[in-house]
């Protein structure tokens, strides 16, 4: 009885360890913004534009510029700014088709730069970007595999005792 419990505990720990070891871990970066007033954000920015997002990649956002409130975005009505896609790393989860007032410094923007989702809805409901979350599919899968492995060991031990 003690041997079976020890074997099951070792296999469960081994299974859980393999799941943790083999999991697709992402680097953890904490975003910590200094709280600024909107006036301070405006002062700090090199460029402030209002525009509609026409494209989002994992490193940049493309805006169709409607108006320029500060700075010079260069030629053309499209602006490309560097940004990370998730707010955990001080990026911003822009939505294609949504309107924003975007602050930028040195061709980059993010959560701490001062981004405001604007409404295109006459009722005044603000468009908000979804908050990204890391995929954690491997946790329930690993737990299930650990339980199945422990059950298989228990059945094997029981059969061995009956035959012996």
C-alpha angles and dihedrals in degrees: 000000000000091000092054093050091048092049092049092048092050093048093047091050091046092049093048091046091052091050092051093043094048096041118118096249118189123207112265116232121171120216115219116175125190107238108248131178117242089254091054091048089051091050094048095050123092091201134023119186139166114218151136120258111244098173142008128196131173090269108026148030126216118211131192098222115227098173140358117221098175136009132003118288092194127241123336134034095266124083127192117202129182113242138152115239100232134060093223088078094040091264125125132239100229118191120220110245095022124118122235142176101226131195117203137185123190092350095305136099137182148148094301095046095071117263122178123192109224127207126241089181115099090216089069098245107152121231110235131192119236116252110240121229130192118258111252101177092132096067098069091036091053092046091051092049091049092052092047091049092049091049092050091052091048091052092047093050092048092050092048092052092049093050094045 
